[in-house]
């Protein structure tokens, strides 16, 4: 019985993780933008005042751009 409960918990956790990973990138970016309070922007997992070098300012988020072009 205990194994069945443990399996159920693991299955629920795996399903939750799968749903989070399968969300469209746009919704993840929107969620990240809502994470930082204005006037801060979201870049590379942190809230920053200005986009760092190599990042393009898209408003509330900073998007990494390849600088080798």
Beta strands, then each sheet from edge to edge (+ up, - down):
strand 1: 41-43
strand 2: 46-48
strand 3: 55-57
strand 4: 62-64
sheet 1: 1+ 2-
sheet 2: 3+ 4-
end
